[in-house]
Amino acid sequence: MFKPLDKLLVNPVRLMLVSVLVKVDNCDFNYLKQITETTQGNLSIQLKKLKESGYISIDKSFENNYPKTRCSITKLGLKAFEDHFINLKNYQNLKL
Amino acid sequence: MKTQDQIQLINDTISKTKDNLKSSAPNFIFWGALITMMSVIHYIFPETIQKTQYSALLYWIIIPIIGMALTIIYNIKTHKKKGYETHIGRALKIIWGVFNMAWVLLIVISAIKHQNPVHSILFLLGVILLITGLLIRFNPITFGGLVVITCSILLVYSSSVSPILINGIAALLGLFFPGLALFYSKSNV
């Protein structure tokens, strides 16, 4: 039985974000911007969507008077990524 | 996006985020060089280092604590520059952080009990190096750990060997040379 793909993770930027956060314990906003090669505004929007869905947690602080944003994946996000990846593999193996 | 494209995107993104544990090589090199030099100086000039009852203890506490402060500052700066911390990186940070506290505690306890802590510290160091080498899959550090453990066992069973000299040899072979190997390693560690 094929399950529908996660609508949140079908977006390429959000998929990249979650992929990075699966690999690392935590990372900052600048690193995510570097990896995803997207604009600051778009990155903020995508991170907000992932946070609202409970897939990631965001920690905001200040360093030398500059805002510092650190992100990490939640258990829910990890489960969602695993399910999404399994579903992708199932669709890939589908023989028509 | 097609399923194949999504899978490819996941693979490409994950492969971009490397563990980059080479940045920890200066820690091994620094500590290997420091402990080796301190051991050599203590071995050559014992009357100077052991001038008073507590001078050797202060020598072996104050200088390493200064070293710890320097490496902590270096590691914090490296971490900030990198922008991320991998799971292995975090595990190693915790392991070495606990080791730092443990060796200070061992020195304090040995000072109170008037015992030589060299074999205990070396054994602990050897175990931590072995764990590190196995975790990051880097054989020079794994072998370095085994060498240090061997040195600690040698100290237990051989009373004729100078603990200070063995300490220096262990630091050179277990920390300094593996650190250099990690620094110049071309593999994706």
Interface residues (C-beta under 8 A of the other chain):
Chain A: L5 V10 P12 L15 M16 S19 V20 V22 K23 V24 D25 N26 C27 D28 N30 Y31 Q34 I35 E63 F85 L88 K89 Y91 Q92
Chain B: M1 T3 Q4 Q6 I7 L9 I10 T13 I14 K16 T17 K80 K82 G83 Y84 E85 T86 H87 G89 R90
